Amino acid sequence: MKVEVYTAAKDPNDPARNEDRHVVIPGRAYAVIDGVSDKTGFKLDGFTGGQLAGMLIEEVIREACDSGAPERIEVAGLCRQFEQRFQAVLAGSRDSKIPANIRLGAQLVLALEGPSRFRFIVIGDSGLRINGREVFTTHHEIDDICAAIRCVVWRHLDRFELPRLVKNDVARAYTIAGLDSVLPEGTRWIGAEDLESLRAAAFDLAEPIVPHLDPDLVRQTLRGGLRDQSSYVNRVHPLGFPCINGFPIPPGFLVQFDRDKDMIDTIELFSDGYFGCAATPEIAAWEERIRRIEAEDPDKVGTCPSTKGSVDGRFTDDRTILILRRS
């Protein structure tokens, strides 16, 4: 298979902070790993928590491929190896190298190549597309709900004609903390009397996106914001979602399936920084997609709502696309 890869950090001026990672083991394995951003600013030997998680995951994938036929690797066994490696690193670093409150984590999409077939594994919200048509990914619904918080706060702040950076900071603060109480970042523009109307507006925006969820759970999440996200990691719950972080992942969150190689022309592995799929399986098309999104909705409060936006020269997220093409 011919391999093409492109990756870019959210901050073009600081590519070393890119928490996406790609793995290419020709003829055996190909992966895109999206490290979970650590909001504490923690670093170890210059690496963020998301980068450290990606490094550990790559180590396990390489060792698993060296020990046997890649296309026979089972997702459950691979996850046990991830868990053991993470726990070993965390247990061995309690001499103050990694503080107890730090949780390393990442999402993974993996293609394992054998003589006659590929095995695909998806854990989290990184994605996979086969032959430019079949798309496999998962979505974290708590992100949809919290994106509604950010949208309604941003629109509320629009009436004050504030700089984009100020609106971004205040809206992000409420996205994380939720709409339960007034935050110091926005007291000049959002008071206690505004919160009820903001919660109502956010519910009206979120409810049609997640109509299968209990309305009371949606309202609770609007009050709690992204700070509640950690309570749903690897938990069987309507808002539960998978993350490779050193703890067991419920089997229902794991995706694994096979395809015959002679049925495949292209494979695309991608992180969620592109906000969907390109029109065609080409790097230029993926980059054209992000250029269009940035032109239409750089703040991510319109056609592409998100818990973060692009501001001050930085993109909303890191992004990576890895394309395999039949030679």
ROVO-729513 format. One line per field, with one value per residue (C-alpha): residue in one letter; x, z negated, y negated. Coordinates in Angstrom, 3 decimals. Example, Ala and Ser with C-alpha at 12.3 -4.5 7.8 and 13.67 -1.06 7.14 Angstrom:
BEGIN
r = c(A:S);
u = c(12.300:13.670);
w = c(-7.800:-7.140);
v = c(4.500:1.060);
END
This chain:
BEGIN
r = c(M:K:V:E:V:Y:T:A:A:K:D:P:N:D:P:A:R:N:E:D:R:H:V:V:I:P:G:R:A:Y:A:V:I:D:G:V:S:D:K:T:G:F:K:L:D:G:F:T:G:G:Q:L:A:G:M:L:I:E:E:V:I:R:E:A:C:D:S:G:A:P:E:R:I:E:V:A:G:L:C:R:Q:F:E:Q:R:F:Q:A:V:L:A:G:S:R:D:S:K:I:P:A:N:I:R:L:G:A:Q:L:V:L:A:L:E:G:P:S:R:F:R:F:I:V:I:G:D:S:G:L:R:I:N:G:R:E:V:F:T:T:H:H:E:I:D:D:I:C:A:A:I:R:C:V:V:W:R:H:L:D:R:F:E:L:P:R:L:V:K:N:D:V:A:R:A:Y:T:I:A:G:L:D:S:V:L:P:E:G:T:R:W:I:G:A:E:D:L:E:S:L:R:A:A:A:F:D:L:A:E:P:I:V:P:H:L:D:P:D:L:V:R:Q:T:L:R:G:G:L:R:D:Q:S:S:Y:V:N:R:V:H:P:L:G:F:P:C:I:N:G:F:P:I:P:P:G:F:L:V:Q:F:D:R:D:K:D:M:I:D:T:I:E:L:F:S:D:G:Y:F:G:C:A:A:T:P:E:I:A:A:W:E:E:R:I:R:R:I:E:A:E:D:P:D:K:V:G:T:C:P:S:T:K:G:S:V:D:G:R:F:T:D:D:R:T:I:L:I:L:R:R:S);
u = c(0.000:1.181:1.176:0.488:0.419:-0.231:-0.360:-0.582:-0.650:-3.453:-0.809:1.210:3.922:4.301:4.271:6.043:2.794:0.884:-0.873:-1.858:0.489:0.670:2.247:3.434:4.835:4.924:2.983:1.855:0.163:-0.992:-2.541:-3.647:-3.591:-5.255:-3.856:-6.234:-5.273:-4.332:-5.806:-3.284:-0.319:1.581:4.725:7.254:10.609:8.966:6.030:2.375:0.107:-1.529:1.850:3.006:-0.178:0.423:3.995:2.854:0.161:2.655:5.047:2.328:1.247:4.814:5.418:2.126:2.960:6.444:5.045:2.677:0.448:-0.962:-4.301:-4.943:-4.557:-7.755:-8.935:-9.676:-6.157:-4.627:-6.576:-5.289:-1.766:-2.518:-3.889:-0.849:1.608:-0.156:-0.469:3.195:4.282:1.962:2.920:6.598:6.338:4.745:8.080:6.674:7.397:3.683:1.351:-1.529:-4.149:-2.771:-4.571:-2.828:-5.275:-5.792:-8.140:-7.020:-7.879:-5.764:-5.440:-3.600:-2.416:-2.166:-1.503:-5.158:-7.097:-7.062:-8.254:-9.589:-9.831:-11.495:-11.405:-12.901:-13.643:-10.815:-12.171:-11.788:-13.059:-12.792:-12.920:-14.077:-17.527:-17.733:-17.104:-16.534:-16.183:-17.860:-18.936:-18.855:-22.346:-21.276:-19.303:-22.509:-24.249:-21.321:-20.904:-24.431:-23.239:-20.459:-22.765:-25.387:-22.806:-21.029:-24.278:-25.134:-21.747:-22.261:-24.553:-21.624:-19.375:-16.448:-13.171:-13.238:-10.510:-12.605:-15.702:-13.642:-12.210:-15.537:-17.440:-14.741:-14.824:-18.585:-18.184:-15.861:-17.639:-21.241:-24.126:-24.786:-23.245:-21.705:-18.019:-15.531:-14.328:-17.647:-19.268:-19.297:-21.605:-23.266:-25.058:-27.125:-30.286:-28.903:-28.145:-31.695:-32.281:-28.883:-29.693:-33.046:-31.448:-28.706:-31.290:-33.303:-30.122:-28.847:-32.052:-32.694:-29.093:-29.396:-33.147:-32.578:-31.114:-33.185:-33.982:-33.046:-29.601:-29.156:-30.122:-27.784:-24.920:-25.613:-25.151:-22.004:-20.180:-17.072:-15.775:-18.163:-16.697:-14.182:-16.978:-18.170:-14.825:-14.961:-18.289:-21.408:-23.760:-25.778:-22.897:-20.156:-17.286:-14.008:-10.508:-7.203:-6.049:-4.829:-8.241:-10.610:-12.687:-16.175:-16.343:-19.345:-17.173:-14.661:-14.945:-13.192:-13.908:-12.118:-12.103:-10.568:-7.669:-8.905:-12.024:-10.012:-8.644:-8.167:-8.116:-8.206:-7.400:-8.042:-8.275:-11.316:-9.562:-11.065:-14.687:-15.829:-14.576:-13.124:-14.884:-12.244:-9.428:-6.628:-4.637:-5.371:-9.108:-8.793:-6.906:-9.427:-12.133:-10.479:-9.860:-13.559:-14.636:-12.263:-13.628:-17.279:-17.161:-13.789:-15.465:-17.278:-20.597:-22.464:-22.336:-19.710:-20.445:-17.677:-16.453:-13.504:-12.899:-10.048:-8.644:-5.484:-3.836:-4.543:-6.782:-9.487:-7.616:-4.616:-5.391:-3.942:-4.870:-3.156:-4.132:-3.359:-3.790:-3.557:-0.224);
w = c(0.000:0.783:-2.343:-2.542:-5.834:-6.858:-10.406:-11.794:-15.292:-16.364:-16.862:-13.630:-15.604:-18.111:-16.151:-19.003:-21.012:-18.442:-20.462:-17.367:-16.470:-13.500:-13.233:-10.040:-10.152:-6.433:-5.582:-9.188:-10.958:-10.439:-13.119:-14.039:-17.760:-19.187:-22.599:-25.167:-25.938:-29.572:-30.879:-33.740:-31.491:-32.823:-30.959:-31.515:-29.788:-27.505:-26.525:-27.336:-28.810:-25.430:-23.776:-26.467:-25.993:-22.251:-22.779:-25.090:-22.640:-19.772:-21.853:-22.524:-18.855:-17.671:-20.226:-19.379:-15.666:-16.326:-18.353:-15.753:-12.716:-12.938:-11.369:-14.199:-16.982:-19.029:-20.316:-23.793:-24.182:-22.801:-25.346:-28.172:-26.978:-26.871:-30.402:-31.715:-30.048:-31.319:-34.843:-34.903:-33.849:-36.315:-39.187:-38.482:-38.362:-41.717:-42.916:-41.774:-38.039:-37.154:-39.729:-41.027:-39.410:-35.896:-33.635:-30.396:-27.618:-23.881:-21.132:-18.454:-14.951:-13.717:-10.496:-10.805:-7.531:-6.809:-3.599:-2.512:-4.828:-7.026:-10.605:-11.739:-15.334:-16.424:-20.032:-20.496:-18.152:-15.652:-12.378:-9.491:-5.903:-3.415:0.360:-0.201:-1.275:-4.449:-7.520:-11.026:-14.037:-17.347:-18.839:-22.414:-23.027:-26.047:-23.545:-21.605:-24.776:-25.937:-22.465:-22.930:-26.090:-24.153:-21.313:-23.503:-25.664:-22.536:-21.073:-24.369:-24.332:-20.729:-21.938:-23.743:-20.662:-22.450:-20.855:-19.633:-22.104:-25.050:-23.789:-23.251:-26.772:-28.493:-26.369:-26.916:-30.689:-30.759:-28.440:-30.992:-34.184:-32.961:-33.435:-37.114:-38.530:-37.535:-36.643:-37.413:-33.785:-32.588:-35.441:-33.437:-30.837:-32.445:-35.764:-37.833:-36.134:-32.733:-33.640:-33.489:-30.002:-28.850:-30.177:-28.386:-25.127:-25.397:-26.055:-23.009:-20.929:-22.331:-22.695:-18.938:-18.531:-21.300:-21.280:-22.631:-25.897:-29.010:-29.047:-32.740:-31.915:-29.233:-31.710:-34.328:-31.815:-30.861:-34.517:-34.945:-31.665:-30.506:-34.082:-34.438:-31.396:-33.409:-35.274:-32.028:-30.707:-30.132:-31.933:-30.666:-30.696:-28.110:-28.093:-28.466:-25.985:-25.533:-26.184:-26.368:-29.790:-31.750:-32.946:-31.547:-28.515:-28.343:-25.432:-23.970:-23.316:-21.185:-17.401:-15.476:-12.032:-9.005:-5.260:-2.429:-0.866:2.667:1.767:0.701:2.844:0.174:-3.614:-5.443:-9.147:-10.664:-13.930:-14.752:-13.942:-10.437:-11.721:-9.358:-6.069:-2.910:0.426:1.821:0.356:0.975:-1.454:0.625:0.251:-3.547:-3.784:-1.511:-3.921:-6.925:-4.942:-4.081:-7.656:-8.968:-6.436:-7.231:-10.992:-12.628:-16.011:-15.797:-16.906:-13.596:-10.995:-12.955:-16.697:-19.020:-22.587:-21.235:-18.432:-16.316:-17.611:-17.721:-14.877:-16.388:-14.920:-17.018:-17.210:-15.989:-12.823:-11.125:-8.005:-6.980:-3.605:-2.343:1.360:3.325:5.154);
v = c(0.000:-3.505:-5.710:-9.453:-11.368:-14.944:-16.292:-19.823:-21.279:-23.567:-26.267:-26.597:-28.391:-25.547:-22.268:-20.459:-20.596:-18.539:-15.804:-13.826:-10.973:-8.637:-5.196:-3.526:0.010:0.891:4.014:4.472:1.573:-2.001:-4.212:-7.697:-8.474:-11.574:-12.429:-13.905:-17.488:-18.015:-21.276:-21.499:-22.320:-19.278:-18.174:-15.402:-15.757:-18.305:-16.064:-16.723:-14.064:-13.479:-13.023:-10.589:-8.550:-8.403:-7.221:-4.401:-3.296:-3.225:-1.113:1.461:1.591:2.132:4.885:6.605:6.573:7.981:10.882:12.325:11.836:8.272:9.167:11.647:9.074:8.862:5.497:6.886:8.256:5.087:3.021:5.211:4.476:0.744:0.946:2.808:0.418:-2.702:-1.321:-0.312:-3.793:-5.513:-3.213:-3.711:-7.479:-8.212:-9.562:-12.950:-12.637:-12.354:-13.927:-11.815:-14.085:-13.592:-11.123:-10.173:-9.351:-9.057:-7.880:-5.401:-4.266:-1.353:0.669:3.991:5.544:9.253:11.203:11.242:8.930:5.880:5.790:2.409:1.184:-2.066:-3.284:-6.726:-9.602:-9.285:-7.962:-5.566:-5.685:-2.821:-3.383:-6.948:-5.700:-3.618:-5.785:-4.419:-6.678:-7.398:-10.684:-11.937:-13.265:-15.263:-17.353:-18.091:-19.257:-21.372:-22.860:-24.216:-25.992:-27.653:-28.691:-30.374:-32.142:-33.396:-34.703:-36.386:-38.119:-39.266:-42.029:-43.706:-43.986:-42.372:-41.249:-37.637:-36.659:-37.870:-36.054:-32.928:-32.983:-33.596:-31.075:-28.448:-29.036:-28.369:-25.373:-23.788:-24.871:-24.749:-27.155:-26.509:-29.671:-32.985:-32.816:-35.581:-35.620:-37.004:-38.908:-42.154:-40.577:-37.546:-37.820:-35.414:-36.679:-35.570:-31.948:-30.617:-32.016:-30.731:-27.239:-27.304:-28.434:-25.806:-23.073:-24.144:-23.926:-20.628:-18.615:-18.092:-16.889:-14.274:-13.479:-9.955:-11.257:-11.895:-15.652:-15.804:-14.397:-17.057:-19.785:-18.337:-18.332:-21.933:-22.838:-20.730:-21.392:-19.588:-19.355:-16.390:-14.629:-12.627:-10.850:-9.256:-7.976:-4.194:-4.029:-2.275:-5.249:-7.221:-9.750:-7.143:-7.056:-5.158:-6.398:-4.549:-5.728:-2.711:-1.564:1.097:0.101:1.660:4.139:2.347:-0.710:1.227:1.513:4.297:5.733:7.199:6.534:8.546:6.644:7.221:5.185:2.140:-0.677:-3.353:-3.584:-6.908:-7.215:-10.631:-12.526:-14.653:-17.937:-17.942:-17.990:-15.261:-13.830:-15.310:-15.013:-12.645:-10.488:-12.975:-15.106:-18.205:-17.535:-17.151:-20.427:-22.123:-20.963:-22.596:-25.804:-25.961:-25.320:-27.982:-30.470:-29.652:-29.192:-29.887:-30.422:-27.027:-28.475:-28.241:-25.479:-23.558:-23.934:-22.776:-23.110:-25.130:-27.616:-28.927:-32.187:-34.275:-32.345:-28.906:-26.228:-24.581:-21.288:-19.326:-17.366:-14.296:-12.347:-9.088:-7.613:-4.102:-3.544:-0.324:-0.386);
END
